Amino acid sequence: MDSWGEVEQSGESREFIVSAELYISAAAAVALRKPLNPRKKGDRRESVKQTNGNVVDKKLKEKSSWLSGSKGPQGGGQWRSATCKLSEQGDRCLLNIYVDESIIWCTAYIHLLNQTDIREASTSLFFRKNCLTIHCAAGKRWAASSSLDEPIYLQFNSTNACNTWLALLRSYALPEIYGRWFFPVEGGLYRMWRQVELTLMQGRNLGNSKPSDILDADGNDSASEPDPIDLDVFCDILLNETLCARSTVKKGIGSPQWHEHFVLSDLPPYESLDISVWREKKLFKPSILGTVRIALNNFRRGEAVEGWFPVLHSGSIASDTQVGELRMKIRVDEEIILPYSAYHKLLKTFRARNFLDWMAEFETKLKLKSIGSQMMAISIANNTAIEQVQELANREVDGSQSSHTTLFRGNTILTKIMELCMKYYGKTFLEASVGPVIRRLITEKVAIEVDPMRTPKGTKEAEKGLELLIHWCQEFWKQIYSVREECPPEMRRLFCTIRELVEERFSSSGNSALQEKRDLRWQGVSAFCFLRFIVPAILNPHLFHLYPGLPTPPVQRSLTLIAKVIQSLANLNYTVQKEEFMRGVKPFLTDSVPSMVDYIVVVSTPVKDTRTGSTPDWHERSNVINALKLRASTMPILYRESIPLLPHTLDVPRQLAIVTSAVIRHSRAYFTEDKPSAEDKDLHEFCARCFEVEEQALQRVSQLAAQLSANQQRRHFSYPYPSTSPISTQPSSPGPASSPSSRLGRPSTAPDPENSRIRLLSESVNNLAVSPSGPSSPMASQPPRNKLLHFKSSSADSIASRFARDAPSSPSILVSTSSSIDVDDPKRKRGLLRGIWRR
């Protein structure tokens, strides 16, 4: 069955249809009839005749997801084929999901959802790619079983289909925009973006209980090490009490090692981040050991925080018991995003130079190394990324010894950006090259050892290990070689540039042997394609999302040996082996060198990009893209810019906001220089443009706060606003505002404001309530429930304001705690931004 249906249009209504896989929990499946089983009697006999490789592939393909087991959020579940039909009906938009081609499973009211309710699902939940999560609260969906309130998980057949439907669904949802009611020209003043990065490293003393407030006999808080407990554990990661990601199960004696990285992006307003630790037992349901709870409202923005976090057993606060610790690294980002036009001067300065030159200056002078992907995304949106990387390569590969080092073992801006480009453009290519074989090897728990000193039976077992190593090297190379034609056009252009530069500038240099000079052009390409892309993916598949979690030590040893052989093949060095026990792979290398040269020739030969119009669903996707363009043309500016740009789902204003925030954070001391040197003139100008953007952001916050304050004052002397007004009819409590103890100093999320040029401007928006003012919901008839949340301005260094949020169905309630404020009065500006409200 085709994955896409035709787009139908009649008058002002539109319909979009797509086939997908739907996850149905055990509780939800009760309302559905069982799917028909088309298996025939003869199929069993035929399946036995399949080869071992095909059987393994079939098992891997049909393996149930991690949520299918007992540790799922709603118990066991299953994936079912489904048809999704998105219908636009005037101001309404409904998503109907059908299973078994005729049974309607649920209807989601997309026009009532926030854009943050529609986001990509973490691959750690199901180990399935191209999945979307739709979070529908009560009143925003109809389901076959009305008692269920669980997210909708959809898997699409390709990345392009997933990205297209993500943009389509978000175009009908409500963006988190502030000031829409008062400033309708641009659709509002600004929008918000949030992200949490969490690295789960390891645990210790898990399962050992001790009261968290009891000291040892000497009065110290670190008593003697308890006896370790043998258990299998995994962690659930919940944001605002909603499951977002899950770690793998680790077997260990109280000290499991994970080293797993999770990125949770496009998030709703922060409340809490919970990491629940579960113990798994055979034949029993998992039981919870304890939870790490982190309040994100006042968590430091824009910087990674690493440390040991206590795992507390669930219960009342007075009886909390520590049952171990987790070592984690957490980074919380929260940015104000202005309209695209606000970044005009910054973009002009950015485009005046190669973005790689900016990266080099940021790294060397500002010690800023975290915004390479954002700057590359901006260049990709401008269609200049590949050309600028080629320009830098032309400068760095000059035939000298230093450039030779750069190509093969160096770590420069060129090598870093090449790695970013390969990861960005080559995800699908890498998955096709080594993904299936890696998963098969790990699933079969293949343990290879060829060193006689590491094997208990010595030389005889090492010889068997050598045969096994050669077999798996052949499997890997066969798969890599078979998909060489799928190398993306962007990577081919970059590899072609490297090959031509090496041919031109190294062919006449030095007195190397003729064969070495001939091989150097191929080795230059393989130094990027293999040394920095394919081989690292074989060594660490979890870092490239090819397999969840770290493999077991024996399997990791197998991957290491295979990676060594493949890298030797890529270097075309089949006669040189450092270890004596690796010399047995020489016949394999000798036989495979010609095919390796052919591989490098193919991936370094540019071809015309035939992806447009070549895929089966291209026509249907193009219809959706055209419909999106038509819808966007009638939207206010901020609404239009909140829809990600296809095909890469880029959000250029968001990238610019992240760059601005990072540059300001790292350039405080640098920007205080009144007379920059001639060589620093460009960098000084870039920093100045970033501070201008910051100033605009704070002015917009002040502008909105003043408008809210004026309306608050008018409300005290007039009738209340109708229920559809964005202003809350509930006056704020005067208690906290009048209490001296509630006025806090500079929040923990903001660093020392010394040498800050925007400190005075920052002080103009303290203690003012700001909240999103998205479109009012037809279902927002219940009284609002206000919450105090910690929002950030466009820089993580800017002082936060006090915000109030409405009930889920109406995020537009705004509350102020002060009377009318004249933001132009200098006396009023002084001493305002000195604290934030904490919950």
N, C-alpha and C positions, 0 to 999 in steps of 0.2 A: 504494500500500500504506500502511496506517495506520502511524504511527510508534510506536504502543504496542500491545501485546497485553494481554490480560486477565490479571489477577493471580489465580493459582490457589492455593488453600489446602487442604491435606488434613492433618488432625491438627495436629502441631506444625511440619510443613514448609510452606514458602511458595516460590512461584516468581514472578518478575517478568520480563516480556519487553518488549523495546523494539527498534525498528529504528533503525539508525544507519549512518554511513559509517565504514569501517575503512581506515586507511592500511596498505598492505602494501608492504614494500620489495622490491627486485628479488631479493634473496637468498631472502626468504621466499616469493616468488611461484613459485619453482621447484617447490615442493611442491603447487601448486594447478593445476588445469586452467584454460585460458583461458576467460574469460567469453564466453557466446554473443553474437554480434553480430546484433541484430534488424533492422538497417538493410536496407531493400529498395532495389531498383534505382530506383524512382520517387522515393525520398526525395532523391536527389541533384538531380533536376530541380526538385523543390519548394523545396529550400534555396536554389537560385539565385534564385528568384522572391521571396525575402524582402526586406523593406526593409532599408536600411542600418542603421537603428537596431536592428532585431531581430537582425541578424547580429552587430553589435558586442556586444549583450547576451549572445548565445549564446556568443561567444568568451570573454567575461569570465567567464561562469558555468562554462565547461568548461576554463578555463585551468588547467594543471597547477600543483600547489603548488610552493613553492620547494624542498622536499625531493625533488621528482620528478626534478630534474636531477642532473647528475653530482656536484654538491657536497653531496648528501644524506649522512646519516650512514652509510647502507648502500648508497649508489648510487641509481640511479633507482628510483622506486616509483610506486604508483598508489592511488587511492581506490576501494574496492569497497563495494557495499551489503552490509550484514551484519545479522544478528539476534543480539541479546545476551540470554541467558537466565541470570538469577541464581537459584540454587537454594539454599535453606537446608535443611541436613540435620543436624539436631541442633546440635552445636557447630561444625559445618563449614559453609562457604559457598563455593560454586563458581560462577564466571562462565564459562559456555560461549559462545563466539563462533563463529557459523556464517556462511559465505559461500556465495553461490549457493543459499541456502535449505536446503542439505543437507550441505555439506562443513564439518566442524568444523575451524576454523583453530587454536584454542588453548583451553586451560582454565586459568584463573587461580584460585589458591587464596586467595581474599580474606581468609579468617580467619588466614592466615599473614603478611599484609602489614601494614606500618605505615600509619597514616593519612597520613603524609607521602609515602608512595609513590603516593598517589592525589591528584592536584591538577590544576588547570586548565592547559592547554597554552598557551604564549605564542602570540599571533596572528602573531608574527614568523616562526615556523617554517613555517607553511603559508598565512598570510593567510586563515585560516578561523576564524570565531568559533564559540563553543559547543563547544570541543574539550576532552576530558579526556585526561590522560596517566596510564597505570598502569605503574609501574616494578616489574617482576617479576624478582627475582634467580633464580639457578639453584636448583632444588628447590621453587620456589613456583609453578610453572606447568608445563603440558604443552603442547607445540607440535608441529605437523606435522613441523617440522624441529628436532630436538632440539639442533642445534648453534647455533641462533640465540638470542641473549640481548639483545633489543632492547625498548624500551618499546612499550606498546600505545596507539595513538592512536585515539580515537573522537570523531566529530563527531555532535552531536544536532541535530534540526531546529529547536529553539527554545532560548532562554535558560532558560525554566522547566524544560524537560526536562533540560537539562544540570545545572542546580542540584539538581533532585530526585534525579538519579542520583548526583551527587557526594555528597549527604547519605546516600543509601541505601548506597552502597559503603563510605563511611567508617564507617557504623554497625556494619559487620561487621569492620572492620580494627582494629588495635591502636593506641590513642592513646599518645602519649609521656607516661606518667604516672610520677611518682617516689614511692616509698614505698608502693606498693600492697600489698606483702606484710606490712608491719608495721602499716599503718593502713587496714584494709579497710572501716571504717565509711563513709568518704567516697570509697572507691575509691582512696585515695592522699592525698598531701599537696599536690601541685601538678602542673601540666603545663607544657610548654614551647611557645613559638612563635618562629619565626624568619622574617626577611625581608631581602632584599637589593634595594636600588634602585640602578640603574646608569644613568648618562647618558653615552653615547658621543658625544663632541663632535667631535673632529677628530684627524687624524694629521699627522705631519710627518716628512720624510726617510725615508719607508717605502721599503724596497728598497736603501738605502745601507748597506753593511756596514762596521762598524768594531769592533775588539775593545773590549769594555766596560771594560777596565782599562788602556787605553793613553791617555796624555796627549799633547797637541800639543808642539811644539818649545819653547814658552814655559813648559811645565809646567802649563798650564791643562787643564781637562777639557772645554772647549768649543772644539774646533778650528774652522777655517773651514767655512762651510756647504758641504756636498757638492752635486754636481750633481744636480738632481731627476731622477727616473726616471718615465717615463710608464707607468702600470699601472692596472688595475682591481682593486679590493680589496673584500673583505667580511670580517666578523668573526663567529666563532662564540663564544658565551658558554657556558662549561661550569662547572657546580658539582659538585664531587666527581667530576670526569671524566665527567659526564653532560651531554649537550647540552640546554640549557634555552631558548636564544633565539638569534636570528641577525639581524645587521644587513643592510641592503640593500647592493647592489653600487654602489660609487661610482667614477666615472671621474675621474682626476685625475693631476697630475704630482707624485706623492709626498706631497701634502697634501690628502687628501679631507676633506670636511665632511659629517658625519652628523647630529648633534644629535638623536639618537634615544634614547628613554627606555624602560627595561625595569624591570619590577617582578616579582621572583621571590619568591613568598610561600608560606607553609606548608612550609618547607624542613626536611630532615633535619639532624642535627648537622653543623656546618660542618667542612670540611677545607680545601679550596682553591677559589679562583675563578680560572678560566683564561679569557683572552680570546685566542683564536687568530686570527691575521691570515692570510687566504688571498689568493693572487693568482689571478685568473681570466683564462684565455686562450681564444680561440675555437679550437674543434676539439681542445682539450686538456683534460684533467682539471685542476681547480684544484690548485695547489701551495701548500704552507704557507710563509709568509715567516718567521714567528716567533710567539712567545707571550708575553703578559703574565701572570705567575703571582703571585697575591696570596694569602698565607696569612691565613685569616679567623679562626683561633683567637684571636688577640690583637689583632684589628682593633678600633679604637675604636668603641664602640656608641653609637647614638643621635645621631650627628652626621655631617654630610656632609663628606667629604674630597675635595678637588679638586686635581688636579695632572697633570703629565706623567709617564706611566709608560713605562719602556723596554720595547721589544719585542725579546726575545732569541731568536736562532735556536736551534732545537732541537739538543741535543748534550750532551756531558758538561759538568759545571760548570766544569772547567778551561778549556774552549774556547768559552765562551759568546761570541757575537758579537751586538752590538746592530745591529738592522736598522731602526731608526726609533723613534718614540715615539707614544703615544696619549694624548690629553688626555681625562680622564674625571672624573666626579663619582660617588663611591660612598658609600652610606649602609648600614650594617649594623645591624639591630635584632634583639634577642634578649631575650625577656621570660619571666619566671615568671608563670603564670596560676593564681591561687588559686581555690578554689570560690566560687560566686556569693555565698554567704552572708557571705564575708569582706569583701565590698564594701558591706554593708548600710548602715553609717553614711555612707560616702562617697556612696552613691546617694541617701540621704535628704537630704543637704546639696545634692547636685546638683539634685534635683527641687524644692528650695525656691525656685528662681529659674528664669527663662527661660534656657535654655542659651546663648542669644545674648548675654545679659548677662555670663555667665561668659566667653564668647569675647572680649568687649570688654575685660574686666578683664585677662585673660591677655595680650592683645596690648599694652595700654597700660602695665601695671604689671610684668608678668613678661617682656615682649618674646617671648612665646610665640605663634607663628602657625602651627604645624604640626599641630594636633590638631582642626581644625574638622570634618574628615570623621568622625573617631572620635566626637566629641560629637554630631554629627548622627545617626550610626548608633545611638547609645544612645537618642536621642529617638525615632527611627523605631521601635525595638523597643518603646518605651513608648507608641507611637501618639499622640505629642504634637508631632511635628516641624512639621507643617503649621500647626497652631494657634499654635505659638509664633512661627513666621515671620510669620504674619498679625498677631499681637499687636505685634511689633516694627515692622512696616510701618505699623500704625495710629498708632504713636508718632512715627515718622520723617517720614511724609508728612503734614505739617501745613499745607501751603499757603504756606510761607515760601519765600524765595529759596534758602535753603540746601537745603531739601528738593527744590526744583526741580533744583538741581545734583546732588543725590544720585540722582535718577531718571535723568538723562540723561548725566552725565559723571562722577559721583562714584565714589569707591571706599571704601565704608563696610562695616560689618558686614552691613547689609541686602543690599547688592549682592553681597558675597562669598557669603553663605549662599544667595542666590537662584541664583547660578551653580552652587554645589555641588548644590542641589536639582535644577536642570535637567540637570546631568550625571548625577546619580544616577537620576532617574526617566525621563529623556528619551533614553537611549541608543538604544533601538529606534526612537523617533520621529525622532531626528536622522539615523540611518542611512537610514530610509525617505525622509526629506525631501531630502537632498542626496548621500547616498552613491553611488547608481548613476551620477548625472550627473558627479560629480567623477571617479570612476574612468574613465568613458568619455572625459572630456576629457584626462586625464593619459595614458591609454593611446594615444589618437590624437595626442598631442603637439601639441595645438592651441596655436599661438602667435598672440596677438592684440596689436596695437599700433595705437593711434589718435592718438598724438602725432607730428605731422610731423617734429619735431626728433629723434625716436628712430628714424625709418625711413630706410633708405638712398635710397628713391625718392621721399621727400617726400609731398606731398599726395595723389597718386593712390593710393599704397599705404595711406595713412592712411584713405582713404575705404573701401577694401576691408576694412580692419581694423574700421571702424565697423559695417559690415554684419555681419561675423562676430561682433562683440561683441553686437549686438542679437539675433542668432540664438541665441547661447548664453545670454544673459540670459532669453530666452523659454523655453529648455529648462529652465533652473534654476527659474524661477518656475512653470512648468507643473507640474514635479515637486513643488515645495514646496506649491503650492495643492491638488494632488490628494490629499494625505495629511493635510489639516487636521483631519479627523475622528478621526485616530489620536492626537491629542494626549492624553497621559495625564491622568486625572482630577486627580491631585495638582497638576500644572502648571496646569490650568484653574482650580483653586481659587485658586492664588496669583495668576494673571493677573487673575482676577475681582476679587480684593481690591484690586489696584493700580488697576484701572480705576474701581472704585467710589469709592476714596479720592480719586483725581484729579478725578472728576466732582464730588464733594461739596466738596472743599477748595480747588480752583483755579477753579471756575466763577464765583465772585463776587469773586475777588481781582484787583487790578490793573485797568488800562484797556485790556487787549489787545482786538484785534478779535474780533468774535463768531465768525468762522470759525476763528480760532486757538484759541479756547476749546473749540470743538467737536472740533477735531483733537487737542487735548492729551490727551484720554482714550485715544485710539487710540495716540498717540505714547508715552504712558506704558507701555503694554503692549509695543509694539514695541521700546522701549528695553531691555527684558529679553529678549524672545523672539528678536529679531534682533541688536541691538547686542552682546549678551553671550552669544549662544548660536549661532545659525545662521550669522551673518556671520563670526565667528571660526573656525568650522569650515570655511567656504569658504576663508578665508585660510590656515589651517594645518591641513589635513586629517590630517596625521600625529599631531598632538596629540590628536585625537579618535578615533584608531584607524579612520579612514575610508580611509587609504591608507598604505602603509609608506614611511617616509623622506621626505626633502625632494624636491619636484619640481624639475625643471631650471629655471634662471632664466627662459627664455621662457614656460614653462608657469606659473611662479609669477606672472609679470607678467599673464598672462591671468586667473588667479584673483583677483589684486588688482583689476583693472578690473571684473570681474563683481561682486566684493564691494562696490565703491563704488556701482555702479548699484543693487544689491539694497538696500543701506542707504539710499540716496536714496529708493527706493520705500517702504521701511518708515517713513521720516520724513515721508512724504506731501509732500515738497518737490520737485515736478516742475518748478518754474519756476526753481530756483536751482541753478546748476552753477558751481563755482569755475573749472574749466578750460574754456577756449574750445573745445577739441577734444572735450569731453564733451557739448556742447550737442546733438549729433545724437541722443542717446538720449531726448530730451524726448518725442517721440511715443509711444515705448514706455512711459514713465512715466505719461503722461497716460491712456493706454488701460488701464493696469494698476492705477491707484489705486482704483477701485471694488472690484476683486477683493481688493486688499490690505485694505480696510476690512472686507469680508466675512470674510476670513481672521482678522483680529483679533477680530471678534465671535465667531466659532466657537471659537477657542482660549481665549477669556476667558469662556465660558459654561459653568458647571459642569453636568455630567451625572452620572447615576447610574453607578457603577462596574459595568460589565457583563462585566468580564474573568472573574469567577468563574463557571464553568459555561458560558462561551461558546466556549472553544477546543475543538477536536475531541478533544484528549487530556486534558481536565480530569477526566473520570471516572477514568481510569487513574491520573493523578497523585494524585488525592485518595485512591485506594486505597493508594498508596505512602505518602502522608503519614500516613494512619491506621495503617498497619503500623509506621511509624517511631515514632509516639506509643506504640503498644502495646509495642514493643521497649524504648523509652526508659524506660517506667515500671518495668521490671524491672532496670535497670542501676544500678550505683553512681553517686554524684553526679558525680564527675569524668568518668566515661565518658559519662554522659548529656549533660553540658555540652560535651563535645568535638564533638558532632554539630551542624553549622551549622543555624541556624533558617531555615526556609523561609517565604516564597519568596525572600528576599534573601540567604540564607546568612549570617545575622548571627551573631556570636559576642560577646555582650555582655561576659562576663568578660574576653575578650581586649582589647576596646576600653577597658575600665576599667583594665586593666593598663598599656596604652600611655599613657593619660591620666595615671595615677599616676606613671609613670616620667618623662614629660615635665615635669610640674609640679614634681616634686622636683628635677630637673636645673636648672630655671630659677628656683627659689625658695630656694636655699641662703641667700643674703644676706638676702632678705626675711624668712625664717622666724626669723632670729636676733633680730628685734625683740621685746622682751618686752611692750611695751604698744602694740599697734597702734591707729591712729586709728579713730574711730567709722566712717568711711566704708570703711575697710579690714577691718572686722570679719568680713564674709562671706568675703572672700578668705583671710584668715588662718585661718578655720575650715576652708575647703576644703583648704588646704595641710596643716593639722594632720591631717585625715582621710587625706590621701595618705601622710603619714609613719606613721600608724598601720597602714595597709595594708603599707607597707614593713617595718615592725617585725614584723608577722605573718609575712611571707614569710621573713624571716631567722630567726625563731623556728622555723619549720617546717624550714628547712634545717638548723639546729642540732639540732633534735629527731631528724631522720633520721640526721644524722651521728653523734649519740651512740648511736643504736640500732645502727647499722652497726659502730661501734667496739666496742660491747659484744659483739656477735656475733663480731667478729673475734677478740676476746680469748678467748671461750669456745671457739672453734674450735681454738686452740692447745692446749687441755687436754682435748679430747674428740675423738670420731671425726669425720671429715669429714661435711659435709652430703651428702645424696643429690643425684643429678644434677639433680633437679627443683627444688632449692632456689635462691632468688634470690641466695644468697651465693656468690661465686666460691670454688672450692676451691684456687685458686692464690694463694699468699701474694704480697704485693707486694714488689718489690725494695727492700731497705733502702738501696741505694746512694744514690739521689737524696735520700732523706729525711735521710740522715746527713751529706751533703756540705754544708758552709757555703756554698759557691759556688752551690748550687742554690736557696738561699732568696732569692728575688727581692723587690724592693721593691714598692710599689703598682703594679699593672699599668698598661700604657700605655692600656688601655681605660677606665680610671677617672680622672676629673678630680681636681683638688686637693681633699682632704677637709676643707679649712678650714671652720669654722662648721657642720660636719655634726653633726646631733643624733643620728645613728644610727651614728656611727663606732664607739663602744664595742660596740654590738650587732653591728655588722658583723664585728668582730674575733673573734667567737665561732665562726666556721665556716671559718676558713682551714686550708688543708692537709688538709681532710677530703675523702674521695672520696664523690661522690654520683652515682648513675646511674639511668636509668629502670628501673622494675620493672614492665613490662607483663606480660601473661599469658604463661606459658611456652608455647613452641611444641612441638607433637608431633614436629617434625623437628629439634629442637635437641639432638641427641645428640653432635655433634662438640664437642671442647674449645673453650672460649671464647677469643677473641682480644681482648685488652684494648687500648683506645686511650685516651690522655689527651686530653680535649677541654675547651674553654673554654666553660663555660656561664655565663649571667648570672642574677642574681636579678631581682626584679620591677622594679627600677630599673636603668638602664644605669650609674648611678653606684655601685652596690653592688659590693663586692669579689666577684670570682668565686671559685668553689671548684674543686677538682680533681675531674674526673669520669672515670669509666671506662665504656667501652661494650663491649657483647658483640658477638658475631658477628651478621650480619644477621638470622639466624633467631631469635635470642633476645636481645632488648635489655635483659635484666634482670640482667646480671652487675654486682655492686657490689664495689668494692675500697677498702680503707682502708689508710692508711700509719701509723696511730698506734694505740696501745693504748687502753684504756678511758678515756673523757674524761667528767668530770662537768661538764656545761654550767652547772650552778647554782653551781659554785665560782668566785668572782670572780678567784682567782689563775689559774685555768685560762683564763678569758676573755681576760686581758690578753695581748696580743702574738701572737694566733693568726692573725688574718686579715691577713697581711702579704705574701702572694704567691700566685702561681698556678703550676701546673706547665705548662711549655711542652713541646711535643712535641720 
